Amino acid sequence: MNEVVHNRIAMLRAERGISRRQLAEALGVHYQTIGYLERGEFSPSLHLALRIARHFEVPVEVVFSTEAFPRLGDPTPPAARSA
């Protein structure tokens, strides 16, 4: 079973004007880890997911989801997209 974890890390970084390297340093991980997470090539541990959410001061559900996030400006409800 393919367990994909979608995330909004790149969007949150862009909103706050921080680089991958700056986020990595704040979290104590390698900057490439942030890239792997953003591209969906790596799923974070629960501990890292919670630290990322805390860094951005948002609930973990704002950053991570098992379902794809809607595209910005997409008025289609999530249930209708998966149908």
N, C-alpha and C positions, 0 to 999 in steps of 0.2 A: 504494500500500500504506500502511495506517495503522499507523505504528510508535508504539505507546503505551508509555510508560515509567511504571510504577507506582512509588509511593514511600510511605515511612512517615515522612516528615518531621514531619507534624502529631503523630503518635503519640510520636515521640521528643522533640519539643518539650514535649508535655504531660507526659510522664514526668519531664522535667527542670525543668518549671516556667518555661520561657522563652517570651517573646513572639516573634512574627514579627519585630518591629523589633529585638529583642535579637539574634536569630540573624542577621538581615541585617547589623547593625553588625559582628558578629564575623567575618562572611564578606566584608565590604566590598561588599555589593550593596544595591540598593534594597529596602525592606521589601515592596513590591508583588511583587517577583520571587519571594519566598518564598511568597506567596499563589498566584501563577500556578503555581509548581511543585507545591504541595500539591493544587491542583485539577486538575492534569494538563493545564493550558493551555499549558505550556511545558516542554520537556525540557532538562535542564541540559547544558552542555558536559561533557566528560570531566573537565576540570580542576575545574569547580565541583562535580561529583558527588564527586570525590575529597576536595575540601576539606570538603564537608558531612559525609562519612563520618568524616574525621579529626576534625572538630569534636565529633562525637558519640562518638568513640573506638570505632567499630565498623567491620567490613569493609563495603565499598561494597555488597555483595550484601544486607546487612541493611537498607539504606536503599532501594535501587533494584532493580527486577526488570522483565523483559519480560512476566512473567505476573502476574496479580492475586494479591495476598497473601491468605491465608485470613483470614476474619473471626476475631477473638479468640473462643475457645471453640468453634470449628467443628472437630469431630473428623474431618471428611471429608478423606481424602488429596487432594493437589493433582491427581493423575491422574484421580481419580473425578469431580472437579468439572468438568473440561473435557470429559468424555464425554457 
